[in-house]
């Protein structure tokens, strides 16, 4: 607040206004307006260059009746937009504060500077921009990328981290890794074990089981058909 005043409305509402200003500052201006004289009673974190005693310029405050809402900026009313002379855009809400008789005694306005949020949103949007496909010549022999694609894709699809994958999950992952040619690389098993957070022996055991399940079963040899007995030749 820029100036002290004995006005009882300021004494009543100053703690609430200051609390809002402390929570949202320095990005929010909190203004308490005189609903009778249409002037600023008090202001916290001033951004608009106004001071106590300056005209509020809120319009025809005498049109505020009990039939109208007491909060402007909630539900269908906003927050509504305002613009400062320096180009800053604000999101604003206003609340009509009534006396014991229900008459408008003051208007509380909170003006929030949208600039920092808009800059942050633009920065995040830039980092979240779609990525281009990996260059083939650079990654065509990168078996670790293939390993990460398989394991990471399975984890994302099933919503469980590697350490919470069950036995059947690990078998499914190892089958996919084997189909992708990852285990053709000599150092693949230790890397896969680290990624799945299991021991190397577990990977070897499950991999052998997965391969045994997918190997085609050799057809059994047919027994030779019995031949008709030959007659003794005389």
Secondary structure, 3 states (H helix, E strand, C coil): CCCCCCCHHHHHHHHHHHHHHHHHCCCEEEEEEECCCCEEEEEECCCCCCCCCCECCCCCHHHCCCCCCCEECCHHHCCEEEECCCCCEEEEEEEEEECCCCCEEEEEEEEEECHHHHHHHHHHHHHCCCCCCCCHHHHCCCHHHHHHHHHHHHHHHHCCCHHHCCHHHHHHHHHHHHHCCHHHCCCHHHHHHHHHCCCHHHHHHHHHHHHHHHCCCCCCCCCCCCCCCCCCCC
